[in-house]
């Protein structure tokens, strides 16, 4: 069937990559993420939905995508938190921070909205996401059944404090211990909430993508292994 042909093609592609990059054999064989994803959504509703959503967002910009920003909308007010103490002038420009994360979210929100994964207010529609996951091959969809709970839990950890304490933002760097360098800004809770809601949306869909790619990779590997074992069994039977 079509799925089996796809797996055979995958094997041939893997062999070609191996021959091309033999000097990098210790790094293993990698397939492009787009190819993996296309294989795993083949013959499902996602095979048409995602490309159509991406095509609909070609040329979209942050300015004309903000209408559906929902709870993650741009913050109000002056956008600056002033620091405590009189040693240093310490401020946090929340408008700049919010604009940065909002722009990142807007680029993704257009596609997610057109895919039906956001409601009319720009909030996550987890039931629609799980419905699309259920449309995948049973072996794959079963392995992704924990997506909603897993990613909701992970998104709750997406706070500014955790973000800037991560290694991605240089948490390993030595922080100054001189009290003169301390900066503890007073933060408006409402502005902080607005930023973190956007962060949590980004974290949720990053988790969905990572979980899907992990499940997809394992699904393809198991399918290829199963196919190869079947070929071995057929060869053995013929030889007898």
C-alpha positions in Angstrom: 0.0 0.0 0.0 1.0 3.7 -0.1 2.3 3.7 3.5 4.6 0.7 2.8 5.9 2.5 -0.4 6.7 5.5 1.7 8.7 3.4 4.1 10.6 1.7 1.3 11.4 5.2 -0.1 12.6 6.2 3.4 14.9 3.3 3.5 16.4 4.2 0.2 16.8 7.8 1.2 18.5 6.7 4.4 20.9 4.5 2.5 21.7 7.4 0.2 22.4 9.7 3.1 24.6 7.1 4.7 26.7 6.7 1.5 27.0 10.5 1.1 28.0 11.2 4.7 30.1 8.1 5.6 32.7 10.3 7.2 30.1 11.4 9.7 28.9 7.9 10.5 29.5 8.4 14.2 26.8 11.2 14.2 24.1 8.8 12.9 21.7 9.3 10.0 19.2 12.2 10.2 16.2 12.9 8.1 14.8 16.4 7.6 12.0 17.2 10.1 9.7 18.2 7.3 10.1 14.8 5.6 9.4 13.0 8.9 6.3 15.1 9.6 5.0 14.5 6.0 5.4 10.8 6.4 3.6 10.7 9.7 0.6 12.8 8.6 0.2 11.1 5.2 -3.4 10.2 4.3 -4.8 12.1 7.3 -6.7 15.4 7.6 -3.5 17.0 8.7 -1.8 16.3 5.4 -4.0 19.0 3.8 -4.8 21.2 6.8 -1.2 22.2 7.7 0.0 23.1 4.2 -3.2 25.1 3.6 -2.8 27.0 6.9 0.8 27.8 6.0 -0.1 29.0 2.5 -2.9 31.2 4.0 -0.3 33.0 6.1 2.2 33.8 3.4 2.9 37.5 3.5 1.1 38.0 6.8 2.8 40.4 9.3 2.6 41.0 13.0 0.5 44.1 12.5 -2.4 42.5 10.7 -2.4 39.3 12.9 -3.0 41.0 16.2 -6.8 41.1 15.9 -7.0 37.5 17.3 -4.5 37.9 20.1 -6.9 36.8 22.9 -5.6 36.8 26.4 -2.1 37.2 25.1 -2.8 40.7 23.8 -0.4 43.6 24.0 0.0 45.1 27.4 -1.5 48.4 28.5 0.0 51.3 30.3 3.5 52.7 30.3 5.1 49.3 30.3 7.9 50.1 32.6 8.6 48.7 36.1 10.8 50.9 38.3 13.4 49.4 40.6 13.7 49.4 44.3 16.3 51.3 46.2 18.2 54.4 45.2 21.6 53.0 44.1 20.8 52.5 40.4 18.2 53.5 38.0 16.6 50.1 37.3 13.7 49.8 34.9 12.1 47.0 32.9 10.5 48.1 29.6 7.6 45.7 29.5 6.3 47.2 26.3 9.5 46.1 24.5 9.5 42.7 26.2 5.8 42.2 25.3 6.3 43.3 21.7 9.1 40.8 21.3 7.2 37.8 22.5 4.0 39.0 20.8 5.7 39.2 17.5 7.0 35.7 17.8 3.5 34.5 18.8 1.8 36.4 16.0 3.9 34.6 13.4 2.8 31.3 14.7 -0.7 32.2 15.6 -1.7 32.8 12.0 -0.9 29.2 11.0 -2.3 27.8 14.3 -5.6 29.7 13.8 -6.0 28.6 10.2 -5.3 25.1 11.3 -8.2 25.4 13.8 -6.0 25.1 16.9 -7.0 28.5 18.3 -10.5 29.7 19.1 -11.9 33.0 17.9 -10.2 34.8 20.8 -6.8 33.3 20.0 -6.8 30.9 22.9 -5.6 27.3 22.6 -8.3 24.8 21.5 -6.9 21.6 22.9 -9.9 19.5 21.9 -9.3 20.4 18.2 -5.6 19.5 18.6 -6.4 16.2 20.1 -9.0 15.5 17.4 -6.3 16.0 14.8 -3.9 13.8 16.7 -6.6 11.1 16.9 -6.8 11.1 13.1 -3.2 9.9 12.8 -2.2 6.2 12.4 -3.4 4.4 15.6 0.1 3.4 16.6 1.2 7.0 16.4 -1.9 8.6 17.9 -1.8 6.3 20.9 1.8 7.3 21.6 0.7 11.0 21.5 -2.4 10.5 23.8 -0.6 12.4 26.6 0.0 15.5 24.5 -2.7 17.7 26.1 -1.8 17.0 29.7 2.0 16.9 29.1 2.1 20.2 27.2 -0.4 22.0 29.6 1.9 21.0 32.5 5.0 22.2 30.7 3.5 25.5 29.7 2.8 26.3 33.3 6.5 26.5 33.9 6.9 29.1 31.2 7.5 32.2 33.3 9.9 35.0 32.8 11.8 34.0 35.8 12.3 30.4 34.6 13.0 31.6 31.0 15.9 33.9 32.0 17.2 31.3 34.5 17.5 28.7 31.7 20.8 27.8 30.0 19.4 29.2 26.8 19.7 32.7 28.3 23.1 32.1 29.9 22.1 30.9 33.4 25.5 29.3 33.6 27.2 32.7 33.4 28.7 34.1 36.6 26.3 36.8 38.0 27.8 39.8 39.7 27.8 39.6 43.5 28.5 43.3 44.1 25.5 44.9 45.8 26.0 48.0 43.7 25.1 46.0 40.6 21.8 44.6 42.1 18.7 45.5 40.2 15.3 44.4 41.6 12.6 46.1 39.5 9.1 46.6 40.8 6.9 44.7 38.3 3.3 45.4 37.5 1.6 42.0 38.1 -0.9 42.6 35.2 1.8 43.3 32.7 3.8 40.3 33.9 0.7 38.1 33.5 0.2 39.3 29.9 3.7 38.5 29.0 3.6 35.1 30.6 0.3 34.1 29.0 2.0 34.6 25.6 5.0 32.7 26.9 2.8 29.8 28.0 1.1 29.6 24.6 4.5 29.5 22.9 5.7 26.8 25.3 2.6 24.7 24.8 2.9 24.5 21.0 6.6 24.0 21.3 5.9 21.0 23.5 3.2 19.8 21.0 5.7 20.0 18.2 8.5 18.3 20.1 6.2 15.5 21.4 4.9 14.9 17.9 8.4 14.7 16.3 9.6 12.3 19.0 6.5 10.1 18.5 6.8 10.4 14.7 10.5 9.3 14.8 9.8 6.3 17.0 6.8 5.4 14.8 8.8 5.4 11.6 11.7 3.5 13.2 9.4 0.8 14.5 7.6 0.6 11.2 10.8 0.2 9.2 12.1 -2.4 11.7 8.9 -4.3 11.4 9.1 -4.2 7.6 12.7 -5.4 7.5 11.8 -8.3 9.9 9.0 -9.2 7.5 11.4 -9.2 4.6 13.9 -11.4 6.5 11.1 -13.9 7.4 10.0 -14.0 3.7 13.5 -14.6 2.6 14.0 -17.4 5.1 10.7 -19.0 4.1 11.7 -18.9 0.4 15.1 -20.4 1.1 13.5 -23.4 2.6 
